[in-house]
Amino acid sequence: MKKILGISAFYHDSAAALLQDGRVVAAVQEERFTRKKHTSDFPVQAIQYCLDFTGFEIDELDAIVFYDKPLLKFERLLETYYAFSPKGLKSFLKAIPVWLDEKLFLKKRIYDGLKEVGNYDKKQVKLLFPEHHLSHAASAFYFSPYEEAAILTIDGVGEWATATIGYGNGKDIKIVKELSFPHSVGLLYSAFTYFLGFKVNSGEYKLMGLAPYGNPNATETQNFEKKIKEQLVKIYEDGSVWLDQSYFDYATGLRMAKDKSWEKLFGFPRRKPETEVQQKHCNLAHAIQKVTEEIVLKMAREAQNATDSKNLCMAGGVALNCVANGKLLQANIFDNIFVQPAAGDAGGALGAASAVHHLYFDEDRKKHSDTDTMQGSYLGPDFSEKEILQMCKKVKAQYKIYENFNNLATDTASKIVDGNVVGWFQERMEFGPRALGNRSILADPTNPEMQKKVNLKIKFREGFRPFAPAVLAEDAKTYFDLNVDSPYMLLVAPVLASRRKVIPDNYHDLSQREKLYWQRSDIPAVTHIDFSSRIQTVHEETNPRFKKLLLAFKKQTNYGLLLNTSFNVRGEPIVCTPHDAYRCFMQTEMDYLVINDFMFCKKEQPDSERKEKWAARFKLD
């Protein structure tokens, strides 16, 4: 029985995952422990959790696997600077010392990081390094329900590859085609993320959420799309792309794009972070989202042509673009699609471990059922009643504990029906960027005020950001044009026409605020302005508690869905511990908090109005 630890670190979204006999038993991002969002630090606490959960020591592991090959990345860095010389000298002088000190001696950094976890015999450690896109491909294919499948990975860049098409069959994966740096769909999208004033490697989902505010019929939007395709990127029929590097600065510079060149091309300067979002920004976001969808569909068709498979597995950061995934589903290129729920670099830890299990140790895959083997992605820490009581004692929290979970579900549903917002914390934390009902903030999707309230008073984030519905799997077709399960909130689909409200003829000409607060359907809080929703289907097999809550809400309202957003505030990772959850609860205008069988009411908590005091109390914990 092989025991393999996978690690991703030193870029962003550090994580650890532990496989036992090919089955993932624990996986978590380091940010959840350190509270530093998208941290690149070596995942000491994530590794410690994985070991503690399984009871293994470092010396007992058959392999420790890092998710890419640092020497290949170093080769790419040197060759890129040589190819672009003498440009980028400033960036080169800044980057090379970092690489020499940190990345080139990566083995030593890993060994040193493991020492922080615990003592071990270095001679007993087998340290392995699969390639970056193989790690992504493995994370998608080996945990899918398919015996064979085409595999499409798309992200910024690994070592050299920026996208790959592969084929998985049994325990084997073969890379069929790849696109190489500096030509990259992920970096193209990130360049627009940067130009539109969002943070690269974390703000791409904001760009995706902003895109529907663009007017698809506007001449400006159409001109933007034309300029992107004529000046910035050439798109080939097989989905490969060529980016004009005279407009970009990521290869050898310190920025994603050349500001002046983009300002000249699009007619306005780069938007500064936190400044007003104007219609031109929305239109440009719409244009690049549409271009990205075109590229993804062409790549998918090429993957089908190259493999002749009816199944598709996807991973890489671009696979988190759930709007593009929805368009891919509608295109019917494949009969079945599986997207790894931790598709970004965090999932690379999982994929690296599984690649070594099947390809290095030559272990066969277990017989698959009709469902994937990610176990709903509930792979992180959970907490005992004793630990929750200790937290309550420490912060002097007032609570009610339920002996019967059905009663708790009924009471929680009633609170939501009454217009309250509830923090919902249950059992094992989710692995990946989405909250799937165990670290969630929940509200009534039929309440037209909820989208605004949750964004501004609880999440403290931009008002244009949409919210997702968590819906009973058996009821999904009642609300959405969706014929497949979407357990990981990675597919966007339209709200059924029968549920939509009439909109004015000049809808696309309305201001952003007018569009935002126009009641578009009978589930307005989870209907985006283009009548779409990013859907999570909830299943008895993976989350029976969340399903009971949805059933309780349906019994009281006849609606089998809830607004579900991640349990965090802007700029912070999703909560991990009861302590994190209570702090977030006290610092926001959430009304109730449920932690396993405990319910907390804001009105009953000490000093609930003193947010600064609570922030200070928790800061040194």
C-alpha positions as CSV (number, residue, x, y, z in Angstrom):
1,M,0.0,0.0,0.0
2,K,1.8,3.1,-1.3
3,K,1.7,6.3,0.9
4,I,2.6,9.4,-1.2
5,L,2.7,13.0,-0.2
6,G,2.2,15.6,-2.9
7,I,3.4,19.2,-2.5
8,S,2.9,22.5,-4.4
9,A,4.7,25.6,-3.3
10,F,6.9,28.6,-4.0
11,Y,4.6,30.2,-6.7
12,H,1.1,30.6,-5.3
13,D,-1.6,28.5,-3.7
14,S,0.7,26.2,-1.8
15,A,-0.9,22.9,-0.7
16,A,-0.3,19.3,0.4
17,A,-2.2,16.1,-0.5
18,L,-1.7,12.6,0.8
19,L,-2.6,9.5,-1.2
20,Q,-3.0,6.1,0.4
21,D,-3.1,3.2,-2.1
22,G,-4.0,5.7,-4.8
23,R,-7.0,7.2,-2.8
24,V,-6.8,10.8,-1.6
25,V,-7.3,10.8,2.1
26,A,-6.3,14.4,3.0
27,A,-5.7,17.6,1.0
28,V,-5.6,21.2,2.0
29,Q,-4.1,24.6,1.0
30,E,-1.5,26.2,3.3
31,E,-3.4,29.6,3.2
32,R,-6.2,28.1,5.4
33,F,-3.7,27.8,8.3
34,T,-1.5,30.8,7.8
35,R,-4.4,33.1,6.9
36,K,-2.3,34.6,4.0
37,K,-4.4,34.3,0.9
38,H,-2.7,32.4,-2.0
39,T,0.5,32.0,0.0
40,S,3.5,30.6,-1.7
41,D,5.2,29.5,1.5
42,F,6.3,25.9,2.0
43,P,3.1,24.1,3.2
44,V,4.4,23.1,6.6
45,Q,1.0,23.2,8.3
46,A,-0.8,21.5,5.4
47,I,1.7,18.7,5.4
48,Q,1.3,18.4,9.2
49,Y,-2.4,18.1,8.8
50,C,-2.1,15.4,6.2
51,L,0.3,13.4,8.4
52,D,-1.8,13.9,11.6
53,F,-5.0,12.8,9.8
54,T,-3.5,9.6,8.6
55,G,-1.1,9.0,11.5
56,F,1.9,8.6,9.3
57,E,5.4,9.8,9.9
58,I,7.6,11.3,7.2
59,D,9.9,8.3,7.2
60,E,6.9,6.0,6.5
61,L,6.1,7.7,3.2
62,D,7.0,5.9,0.0
63,A,7.5,9.2,-1.8
64,I,7.3,12.9,-1.5
65,V,6.5,14.6,-4.7
66,F,6.9,18.2,-5.8
67,Y,4.5,19.4,-8.5
68,D,6.9,20.6,-11.2
69,K,10.5,20.5,-12.3
70,P,12.4,23.6,-11.1
71,L,15.5,23.1,-13.3
72,L,13.3,23.1,-16.4
73,K,11.8,26.4,-15.2
74,F,15.3,27.8,-14.7
75,E,16.2,26.7,-18.2
76,R,13.1,28.5,-19.6
77,L,14.1,31.6,-17.6
78,L,17.6,31.7,-19.0
79,E,16.5,30.9,-22.6
80,T,13.8,33.6,-22.5
81,Y,16.1,36.3,-21.3
82,Y,18.7,35.3,-23.9
83,A,16.0,35.4,-26.7
84,F,14.8,38.8,-25.7
85,S,18.1,40.4,-24.8
86,P,19.1,43.1,-24.2
87,K,15.5,43.7,-23.0
88,G,14.5,42.9,-19.5
89,L,18.0,43.4,-17.9
90,K,16.4,45.0,-14.8
91,S,14.0,42.0,-14.4
92,F,16.8,39.5,-15.1
93,L,19.0,41.1,-12.4
94,K,16.1,40.9,-9.9
95,A,15.0,37.3,-10.8
96,I,18.3,35.5,-11.1
97,P,19.4,35.9,-7.4
98,V,16.0,34.7,-6.3
99,W,16.3,31.6,-8.5
100,L,19.8,30.9,-7.4
101,D,19.0,31.3,-3.8
102,E,15.6,29.7,-3.7
103,K,14.5,27.8,-6.8
104,L,17.7,26.2,-8.0
105,F,18.4,24.7,-4.6
106,L,14.8,23.6,-4.2
107,K,15.6,20.1,-2.8
108,K,17.4,21.8,0.1
109,R,14.4,24.1,0.7
110,I,12.0,21.1,0.7
111,Y,14.3,19.1,3.1
112,D,14.5,22.2,5.4
113,G,10.7,22.6,5.2
114,L,10.1,19.0,6.1
115,K,12.3,19.5,9.2
116,E,9.8,22.1,10.4
117,V,7.1,19.4,10.2
118,G,9.1,16.8,12.1
119,N,12.3,14.8,12.4
120,Y,13.0,12.3,9.7
121,D,15.9,10.3,8.1
122,K,16.9,12.0,4.9
123,K,18.1,8.7,3.5
124,Q,14.5,7.4,3.8
125,V,13.0,10.2,1.8
126,K,12.3,9.6,-1.9
127,L,11.9,13.0,-3.5
128,L,10.4,13.1,-7.0
129,F,9.6,15.9,-9.5
130,P,7.0,15.3,-12.3
131,E,6.4,18.0,-14.8
132,H,3.9,20.7,-14.0
133,H,1.3,19.9,-16.7
134,L,1.6,16.2,-16.1
135,S,0.6,17.0,-12.5
136,H,-2.4,18.9,-13.7
137,A,-3.4,16.2,-16.2
138,A,-3.1,13.5,-13.5
139,S,-5.2,15.5,-11.0
140,A,-8.0,15.6,-13.6
141,F,-7.8,12.1,-15.1
142,Y,-7.0,9.8,-12.2
143,F,-9.8,11.2,-10.1
144,S,-12.4,11.2,-12.9
145,P,-14.9,8.4,-13.3
146,Y,-13.6,7.5,-16.8
147,E,-11.5,4.6,-17.8
148,E,-10.2,6.6,-20.7
149,A,-10.5,10.3,-21.6
150,A,-9.0,13.2,-23.4
151,I,-7.2,15.5,-21.0
152,L,-6.9,19.3,-21.5
153,T,-4.8,21.4,-19.2
154,I,-4.6,25.2,-19.6
155,D,-2.9,27.7,-17.3
156,G,-0.3,30.4,-17.3
157,V,2.9,28.4,-17.7
158,G,4.5,25.4,-16.1
159,E,8.1,24.7,-17.1
160,W,7.7,25.4,-20.8
161,A,4.2,24.2,-21.5
162,T,1.2,26.6,-21.2
163,A,-1.4,24.1,-22.4
164,T,-1.4,20.4,-23.2
165,I,-3.7,17.9,-24.8
166,G,-3.3,14.4,-23.4
167,Y,-4.9,11.0,-23.4
168,G,-5.5,8.9,-20.4
169,N,-6.3,5.2,-20.5
170,G,-6.3,3.0,-17.4
171,K,-3.2,4.0,-15.4
172,D,-1.4,5.6,-18.4
173,I,-1.3,9.2,-19.5
174,K,0.3,10.3,-22.8
175,I,0.8,14.0,-23.7
176,V,-0.2,14.4,-27.3
177,K,0.3,18.1,-28.0
178,E,1.5,21.1,-26.1
179,L,1.6,24.9,-26.4
180,S,4.8,26.5,-25.3
181,F,5.8,29.7,-23.5
182,P,5.5,32.7,-24.1
183,H,2.2,31.9,-26.0
184,S,-0.4,31.3,-23.3
185,V,-4.1,31.6,-22.9
186,G,-3.7,31.9,-19.1
187,L,-1.2,34.7,-19.4
188,L,-3.4,36.5,-21.9
189,Y,-6.3,36.4,-19.5
190,S,-4.1,37.5,-16.6
191,A,-2.8,40.4,-18.7
192,F,-6.4,41.7,-19.0
193,T,-6.9,41.0,-15.3
194,Y,-3.9,43.3,-14.7
195,F,-5.0,46.0,-17.2
196,L,-8.5,46.1,-15.7
197,G,-7.1,46.8,-12.2
198,F,-7.4,43.4,-10.5
199,K,-4.6,41.3,-8.9
200,V,-3.0,38.7,-11.1
201,N,-3.3,35.1,-10.0
202,S,-6.3,35.9,-7.8
203,G,-8.4,38.5,-9.6
204,E,-9.2,36.5,-12.7
205,Y,-12.6,35.4,-11.3
206,K,-13.5,39.0,-10.8
207,L,-12.8,39.7,-14.5
208,M,-15.0,36.7,-15.3
209,G,-17.8,38.1,-13.1
210,L,-17.4,41.6,-14.6
211,A,-17.7,40.4,-18.2
212,P,-21.5,40.0,-18.3
213,Y,-21.8,43.7,-17.5
214,G,-20.3,44.4,-21.0
215,N,-22.8,45.2,-23.7
216,P,-22.3,42.5,-26.4
217,N,-24.1,44.7,-29.0
218,A,-22.1,47.8,-28.4
219,T,-19.7,48.9,-31.2
220,E,-17.0,49.4,-28.6
221,T,-17.2,45.8,-27.4
222,Q,-17.1,44.5,-30.9
223,N,-14.1,46.7,-31.7
224,F,-12.3,45.5,-28.5
225,E,-12.8,41.9,-29.6
226,K,-11.5,42.7,-33.1
227,K,-8.4,44.5,-31.7
228,I,-7.6,41.6,-29.4
229,K,-7.7,39.1,-32.2
230,E,-5.9,41.3,-34.8
231,Q,-3.3,42.9,-32.6
232,L,-2.7,40.8,-29.4
233,V,-3.4,37.2,-30.2
234,K,-3.6,35.0,-33.3
235,I,-5.9,32.0,-32.8
236,Y,-5.4,28.9,-34.9
237,E,-8.0,26.3,-35.7
238,D,-6.5,23.8,-33.3
239,G,-6.8,26.3,-30.4
240,S,-3.1,27.1,-30.3
241,V,-2.3,30.8,-30.0
242,W,0.4,33.2,-30.9
243,L,0.8,36.3,-28.7
244,D,2.5,39.5,-30.0
245,Q,5.1,40.0,-27.4
246,S,5.5,43.7,-28.3
247,Y,2.3,44.3,-26.2
248,F,3.3,42.1,-23.2
249,D,5.9,42.4,-20.5
250,Y,5.6,39.1,-18.6
251,A,8.4,37.3,-20.5
252,T,11.3,39.5,-19.3
253,G,9.7,42.5,-17.5
254,L,8.1,43.2,-14.2
255,R,4.5,43.6,-15.4
256,M,2.0,41.6,-17.4
257,A,1.4,44.2,-20.1
258,K,3.0,47.3,-21.6
259,D,0.7,50.0,-20.3
260,K,1.3,52.6,-22.9
261,S,0.8,50.1,-25.8
262,W,-2.5,48.9,-24.4
263,E,-3.7,52.4,-23.7
264,K,-3.0,53.3,-27.3
265,L,-4.7,50.1,-28.5
266,F,-7.9,50.3,-26.4
267,G,-8.2,54.1,-26.0
268,F,-8.0,54.3,-22.2
269,P,-5.3,53.8,-19.5
270,R,-4.9,50.9,-17.2
271,R,-7.6,51.0,-14.5
272,K,-6.1,51.7,-11.1
273,P,-7.1,49.2,-8.4
274,E,-10.2,50.2,-6.3
275,T,-11.2,53.0,-8.7
276,E,-14.6,53.1,-10.3
277,V,-15.5,50.4,-12.8
278,Q,-16.8,52.1,-16.0
279,Q,-18.7,50.7,-18.9
280,K,-15.6,50.6,-21.1
281,H,-14.0,48.3,-18.5
282,C,-17.0,46.0,-18.6
283,N,-17.0,45.9,-22.4
284,L,-13.3,45.0,-22.5
285,A,-13.9,42.3,-19.9
286,H,-16.7,40.9,-22.1
287,A,-14.5,40.9,-25.1
288,I,-11.6,39.0,-23.6
289,Q,-14.0,36.5,-22.0
290,K,-15.5,35.8,-25.4
291,V,-12.1,35.4,-27.0
292,T,-11.1,33.0,-24.2
293,E,-14.2,30.9,-24.7
294,E,-13.5,30.7,-28.4
295,I,-9.9,29.4,-27.7
296,V,-11.1,26.9,-25.1
297,L,-13.7,25.4,-27.5
298,K,-11.1,25.1,-30.3
299,M,-8.7,23.4,-27.9
300,A,-11.4,21.0,-26.8
301,R,-12.3,20.1,-30.4
302,E,-8.7,19.5,-31.1
303,A,-8.5,17.3,-28.0
304,Q,-11.4,15.3,-29.3
305,N,-9.9,15.0,-32.8
306,A,-6.6,13.9,-31.4
307,T,-7.9,11.3,-29.0
308,D,-11.3,10.2,-30.5
309,S,-12.6,10.1,-26.9
310,K,-16.1,10.8,-25.7
311,N,-14.8,11.9,-22.3
312,L,-12.9,15.1,-21.3
313,C,-10.9,15.8,-18.2
314,M,-9.7,19.4,-17.5
315,A,-7.3,21.1,-15.1
316,G,-5.1,24.2,-14.9
317,G,-6.1,27.6,-13.8
318,V,-8.1,28.4,-16.9
319,A,-10.3,25.3,-16.1
320,L,-11.7,27.4,-13.2
321,N,-13.3,29.7,-15.8
322,C,-16.7,28.2,-15.2
323,V,-18.4,30.4,-17.9
324,A,-16.1,28.8,-20.5
325,N,-16.8,25.4,-19.1
326,G,-20.5,26.1,-19.5
327,K,-20.1,27.0,-23.1
328,L,-18.0,23.9,-23.6
329,L,-20.8,21.8,-22.1
330,Q,-23.4,23.4,-24.4
331,A,-21.2,22.7,-27.5
332,N,-21.6,18.9,-27.0
333,I,-18.1,18.2,-28.2
334,F,-17.9,15.5,-25.5
335,D,-20.5,13.3,-23.9
336,N,-18.9,13.7,-20.5
337,I,-16.8,16.4,-18.9
338,F,-14.9,16.3,-15.5
339,V,-13.1,19.4,-14.2
340,Q,-10.8,18.9,-11.2
341,P,-12.3,21.0,-8.4
342,A,-8.8,22.1,-7.3
343,A,-7.8,22.9,-10.9
344,G,-5.2,25.5,-10.1
345,D,-1.7,25.0,-8.6
346,A,-3.1,23.7,-5.3
347,G,-4.4,20.7,-7.1
348,G,-1.0,20.2,-8.6
349,A,0.0,18.6,-5.2
350,L,-2.8,16.0,-5.7
351,G,-1.9,15.4,-9.3
352,A,1.8,15.0,-8.6
353,A,1.2,12.4,-6.0
354,S,-1.2,10.5,-8.2
355,A,1.1,10.7,-11.2
356,V,3.9,9.0,-9.2
357,H,1.5,6.4,-7.8
358,H,0.4,5.2,-11.3
359,L,3.4,6.1,-13.5
360,Y,6.4,5.8,-11.3
361,F,5.3,2.9,-9.1
362,D,3.2,1.4,-11.9
363,E,0.1,0.9,-9.7
364,D,-3.2,0.1,-11.4
365,R,-6.2,2.3,-11.0
366,K,-9.0,0.9,-8.8
367,K,-12.2,0.0,-10.6
368,H,-14.3,3.2,-11.0
369,S,-17.9,3.8,-10.3
370,D,-20.1,6.4,-12.1
371,T,-18.9,9.2,-9.9
372,D,-15.5,10.8,-9.5
373,T,-13.2,9.9,-6.5
374,M,-12.8,13.4,-5.1
375,Q,-15.3,12.6,-2.3
376,G,-17.1,15.9,-2.9
377,S,-13.7,17.6,-2.3
378,Y,-14.3,17.5,1.5
379,L,-10.7,16.6,2.3
380,G,-9.6,19.1,4.9
381,P,-9.7,19.5,8.7
382,D,-12.8,18.9,10.8
383,F,-13.2,19.7,14.5
384,S,-14.6,17.8,17.5
385,E,-17.3,19.0,19.9
386,K,-14.5,19.4,22.5
387,E,-12.5,21.8,20.3
388,I,-15.6,23.9,19.6
389,L,-16.4,24.1,23.3
390,Q,-12.8,25.2,24.0
391,M,-13.3,28.0,21.4
392,C,-16.6,29.0,23.0
393,K,-14.9,29.2,26.4
394,K,-12.0,31.2,25.2
395,V,-14.1,33.9,23.5
396,K,-17.0,33.7,26.0
397,A,-19.4,32.9,23.2
398,Q,-23.1,32.2,23.9
399,Y,-24.5,29.3,22.0
400,K,-27.3,26.7,21.7
401,I,-26.3,23.1,21.0
402,Y,-28.7,20.7,19.2
403,E,-29.0,17.0,20.0
404,N,-31.0,16.4,16.8
405,F,-29.5,17.7,13.5
406,N,-32.9,17.7,11.8
407,N,-34.1,20.3,14.3
408,L,-31.0,22.3,13.7
409,A,-31.6,22.2,9.9
410,T,-35.2,23.3,10.4
411,D,-34.3,26.2,12.7
412,T,-31.5,27.3,10.4
413,A,-33.8,27.3,7.4
414,S,-36.3,29.3,9.3
415,K,-33.6,32.0,10.1
416,I,-32.8,32.2,6.4
417,V,-36.4,32.4,5.4
418,D,-36.8,35.4,7.8
419,G,-34.1,37.3,5.9
420,N,-31.1,36.4,8.0
421,V,-27.6,35.5,6.7
422,V,-26.0,32.4,8.2
423,G,-22.4,31.3,8.5
424,W,-22.5,27.5,7.9
425,F,-19.5,25.5,9.2
426,Q,-19.7,21.7,9.0
427,E,-17.3,18.8,9.3
428,R,-14.3,18.6,6.8
429,M,-13.2,21.7,4.9
430,E,-13.3,21.8,1.2
431,F,-10.1,21.4,-0.9
432,G,-10.0,24.0,-3.8
433,P,-11.2,27.5,-4.2
434,R,-15.0,26.9,-3.8
435,A,-17.0,26.6,-0.6
436,L,-19.3,23.7,-1.2
437,G,-21.5,23.7,1.9
438,N,-19.0,23.0,4.7
439,R,-17.4,26.5,4.9
440,S,-20.2,28.6,3.4
441,I,-22.2,31.8,4.0
442,L,-25.9,31.1,3.2
443,A,-28.9,33.3,2.4
444,D,-32.3,33.3,0.7
445,P,-31.9,33.3,-3.1
446,T,-35.4,34.6,-3.6
447,N,-34.8,37.8,-1.6
448,P,-33.9,40.6,-4.0
449,E,-31.9,42.5,-1.3
450,M,-29.5,39.6,-0.6
451,Q,-27.0,40.1,-3.4
452,K,-26.4,43.6,-2.2
453,K,-26.4,42.8,1.5
454,V,-24.0,39.9,1.3
455,N,-21.6,41.7,-1.0
456,L,-21.4,45.0,0.9
457,K,-22.1,44.2,4.5
458,I,-20.7,40.7,4.9
459,K,-18.1,40.0,2.2
460,F,-17.0,43.6,2.0
461,R,-16.3,43.3,-1.7
462,E,-17.3,44.8,-5.0
463,G,-21.0,45.1,-5.6
464,F,-20.9,43.7,-9.1
465,R,-19.8,40.2,-7.9
466,P,-22.4,37.5,-8.4
467,F,-23.4,34.7,-6.1
468,A,-23.9,31.0,-6.7
469,P,-26.8,28.7,-6.0
470,A,-26.4,25.5,-4.1
471,V,-29.3,23.4,-5.4
472,L,-30.7,19.9,-4.6
473,A,-29.3,17.8,-7.4
474,E,-32.7,16.4,-8.2
475,D,-34.2,19.9,-8.5
476,A,-31.5,21.5,-10.7
477,K,-33.5,21.1,-13.9
478,T,-36.4,23.0,-12.2
479,Y,-34.3,26.2,-12.1
480,F,-31.5,25.9,-14.7
481,D,-30.9,24.7,-18.2
482,L,-28.5,22.1,-17.0
483,N,-28.7,18.4,-17.8
484,V,-25.6,17.2,-15.8
485,D,-24.4,17.3,-12.2
486,S,-22.2,20.2,-11.2
487,P,-21.1,19.2,-7.6
488,Y,-18.0,21.5,-7.6
489,M,-19.5,24.8,-8.8
490,L,-17.5,24.7,-12.0
491,L,-20.3,25.1,-14.6
492,V,-22.3,28.1,-15.5
493,A,-25.7,27.6,-17.0
494,P,-28.7,29.8,-17.8
495,V,-31.7,30.3,-15.5
496,L,-34.8,28.8,-17.2
497,A,-36.7,31.2,-19.4
498,S,-39.9,30.4,-17.4
499,R,-38.3,31.8,-14.3
500,R,-37.1,35.1,-15.8
501,K,-38.7,38.5,-15.4
502,V,-39.4,40.8,-18.3
503,I,-36.5,43.2,-18.9
504,P,-36.7,46.6,-20.7
505,D,-35.7,46.8,-24.4
506,N,-32.9,49.1,-23.4
507,Y,-31.5,46.7,-20.8
508,H,-28.0,46.7,-22.2
509,D,-28.0,50.5,-22.2
510,L,-28.7,50.7,-18.5
511,S,-26.0,51.6,-16.0
512,Q,-24.2,49.0,-14.1
513,R,-26.1,49.8,-10.9
514,E,-29.5,49.7,-12.7
515,K,-28.6,46.3,-14.2
516,L,-27.4,45.0,-10.9
517,Y,-30.5,45.7,-9.0
518,W,-33.0,44.8,-11.7
519,Q,-35.0,41.8,-10.5
520,R,-34.2,39.4,-13.3
521,S,-35.9,36.2,-12.0
522,D,-37.8,34.6,-9.1
523,I,-34.3,33.7,-7.7
524,P,-32.7,37.2,-8.1
525,A,-29.9,36.8,-5.6
526,V,-28.3,34.0,-7.6
527,T,-29.2,35.2,-11.2
528,H,-26.3,37.1,-12.8
529,I,-27.2,40.0,-15.0
530,D,-26.9,37.8,-18.1
531,F,-29.4,35.3,-16.6
532,S,-26.7,32.8,-15.8
533,S,-25.8,31.0,-12.5
534,R,-22.7,29.2,-11.4
535,I,-24.3,26.1,-10.0
536,Q,-23.5,23.6,-7.3
537,T,-25.6,20.5,-7.2
538,V,-25.8,19.0,-3.7
539,H,-25.8,15.2,-3.3
540,E,-26.8,12.9,-0.4
541,E,-23.7,10.7,-1.0
542,T,-21.1,13.5,-0.4
543,N,-22.9,16.0,1.9
544,P,-26.0,14.6,3.6
545,R,-26.0,17.5,6.2
546,F,-26.1,20.2,3.6
547,K,-28.8,18.3,1.7
548,K,-30.9,18.2,4.9
549,L,-30.7,21.9,5.2
550,L,-31.7,22.4,1.6
551,L,-34.7,20.1,2.1
552,A,-35.7,22.0,5.3
553,F,-35.6,25.3,3.3
554,K,-37.6,23.7,0.5
555,K,-40.2,22.5,2.9
556,Q,-40.7,26.0,4.2
557,T,-40.5,27.9,0.9
558,N,-40.9,25.4,-2.0
559,Y,-37.5,26.4,-3.2
560,G,-34.8,23.7,-3.1
561,L,-31.8,26.0,-3.3
562,L,-29.8,28.5,-1.3
563,L,-27.4,31.4,-2.0
564,N,-24.0,29.9,-1.2
565,T,-20.8,31.9,-1.0
566,S,-17.4,31.2,0.6
567,F,-17.1,31.8,4.4
568,N,-14.6,34.6,4.3
569,V,-14.3,38.3,3.8
570,R,-12.5,40.0,1.0
571,G,-8.8,39.5,1.1
572,E,-8.9,36.6,3.5
573,P,-8.8,32.8,2.8
574,I,-11.9,30.7,3.5
575,V,-12.2,30.0,7.3
576,C,-10.6,26.8,8.5
577,T,-11.2,26.5,12.2
578,P,-14.1,27.3,14.5
579,H,-12.0,30.2,15.8
580,D,-11.7,31.6,12.2
581,A,-15.4,31.2,11.7
582,Y,-16.4,33.0,14.9
583,R,-14.0,35.8,14.3
584,C,-15.5,36.3,10.8
585,F,-19.0,36.1,12.2
586,M,-18.3,38.8,14.8
587,Q,-16.6,41.2,12.3
588,T,-19.4,41.1,9.8
589,E,-23.1,41.6,9.8
590,M,-23.9,37.9,9.6
591,D,-26.9,37.2,11.8
592,Y,-26.3,33.6,12.8
593,L,-23.4,31.1,12.9
594,V,-23.8,27.3,12.8
595,I,-20.7,25.2,13.7
596,N,-21.5,21.5,13.4
597,D,-24.4,21.2,16.0
598,F,-23.8,24.6,17.7
599,M,-25.8,27.7,16.8
600,F,-24.7,31.2,17.7
601,C,-26.9,34.3,17.4
602,K,-25.2,37.7,16.8
603,K,-27.5,39.5,19.3
604,E,-26.5,37.2,22.1
605,Q,-22.8,37.5,21.6
606,P,-20.7,39.8,23.8
607,D,-19.7,43.2,22.4
608,S,-21.0,42.3,19.0
609,E,-20.9,45.9,17.8
610,R,-17.2,46.3,18.6
611,K,-15.6,45.0,15.4
612,E,-12.3,46.6,16.1
613,K,-12.1,45.0,19.5
614,W,-12.8,41.6,18.1
615,A,-10.2,42.1,15.4
616,A,-7.6,42.9,18.1
617,R,-8.7,40.0,20.3
618,F,-8.1,37.5,17.5
619,K,-5.0,39.0,16.0
620,L,-2.5,37.4,18.4
621,D,-4.1,34.0,18.5
